[in-house]
Amino acid sequence: MQEAKPEPDSAADALIRQAEAWHERMRELGDAAARRIAPTAVRDMARRLRLARLEDPELDDLCAMVLEDAVLHLARPGRTSPLDRLARDARTADPETARALAMMRGATLSFWRAERAGEPCGLVLRDLLAEREVLLVDERLDDTEGLIGTCLLARLAEVEGFWIAATLLTPIGQDQDSNELAAILTTYGHNVREAGTPEDFHRMALDAIRASP
């Protein structure tokens, strides 16, 4: 009796599998970069972001994620960022690792709004600070439909025709009016990007998280 051939992957399965593979590679690279970070660098970044004490109960998981993103991506005065140092030392790495590093370093930190379900899977997000739409594919999102209309803070990297979360993806203000919140984030986000420092954007992100019910 002839064995039945396995069903070919659907377009959605193929995208999710790609996203999962890139996430795993980026997680490994993020861990490698984090091992290069001295405790003093974390404390210095917490001070720059006005997080008073690392053991402060106010520093919940979401704030810790913003701090981790800042430590990985932002350079201390007179230094390069941990990801930049990892990329410099990994010049002879295999092409896929080099590509993953380039995507992480070029990923976009912004405020986004989930507009609708994507095709063939994922979510269509609108970048509130660039007025563009992207397709987010993330195997870790269990309830994509439940996120429609929600604002998110995320650092997204472009792959091939879709985007994935590089180091940060979190909903904010889920109990607030999303149109009102999107308008506030758009206005203040533009002001910070035009006149502020990279640390100012992370501070604004922390303020948005703290203001969320």
C-alpha positions, -999 to +999 in steps of 0.1 A: +000+000+000+014+033-010+020+058+018+000+090+016+021+120+008+022+147+034+001+178+027+021+207+014+025+237+036-001+264+032+011+299+025+003+308+061+022+278+075+053+287+053+053+323+066+049+313+102+077+288+099+100+315+084+091+339+112+097+313+138+132+305+124+142+342+122+129+347+158+150+319+171+181+332+153+175+367+166+169+354+201+203+336+200+220+368+188+202+389+214+214+366+241+250+367+227+249+406+227+234+406+262+263+386+275+286+415+265+266+440+286+282+450+320+259+456+350+272+491+351+258+497+315+224+485+326+224+508+356+236+537+335+208+532+309+182+529+337+195+563+350+193+578+315+157+565+311+149+578+346+141+544+361+152+552+396+161+517+409+163+484+391+147+466+420+119+491+421+085+474+421+074+499+395+098+483+370+074+456+358+079+432+329+070+458+302+093+485+315+121+459+318+115+450+282+119+487+272+151+489+293+165+458+276+157+471+242+175+504+250+206+487+264+209+465+233+203+492+207+216+524+221+252+533+225+267+548+257+286+580+253+319+573+235+309+536+229+291+515+203+260+495+211+262+458+221+246+448+188+271+469+168+300+453+187+286+418+181+283+426+143+318+439+142+331+407+158+309+384+136+321+397+102+331+361+093+298+346+104+276+326+080+254+347+057+222+339+076+236+351+109+250+383+093+216+389+077+198+384+110+222+409+127+216+434+100+179+431+104+181+435+141+203+466+138+180+481+112+148+473+129+122+501+134+111+511+169+078+528+167+042+529+179+019+509+157-019+502+155-033+468+145-057+476+117-069+442+104-061+406+099-034+400+074-033+377+043-026+348+045-019+353+082-007+378+108-018+413+114-016+445+092+000+472+114+000+509+107+032+527+117+018+558+135+050+577+129+056+569+092+020+564+079+028+530+063+013+496+067+033+464+072+023+428+076+034+414+110+038+376+112+045+363+147+040+327+158+038+339+194+006+359+189-023+336+200-052+360+194-045+382+165-082+391+160-084+403+196-055+428+189-073+446+160-077+482+170-050+480+196-019+502+198+014+485+202+050+494+210+073+473+188+107+471+172+100+454+139+124+440+113+116+435+076+121+400+062+108+393+027+074+407+022+065+406+059+078+419+092+087+403+125+093+415+160+130+419+166+133+425+203+101+443+215+064+438+209+038+448+235+002+462+234-003+494+253-035+512+264-058+483+257-085+499+279-082+533+262-099+546+231-075+534+204-082+563+181-075+589+208-044+570+220-031+567+184-035+605+179-016+612+211+012+588+203+015+601+168+018+638+179+042+632+207+062+605+188+068+629+159+079+657+183+103+633+201+118+620+169+123+655+155+137+672+186+147+646+211+173+619+216+169+582+212+166+579+250+137+604+248+118+580+226+123+552+251+113+575+280+081+583+261+074+546+256+078+541+293+054+570+300+029+554+276+031+520+294+028+536+329-003+556+317-020+524+304-048+513+328 
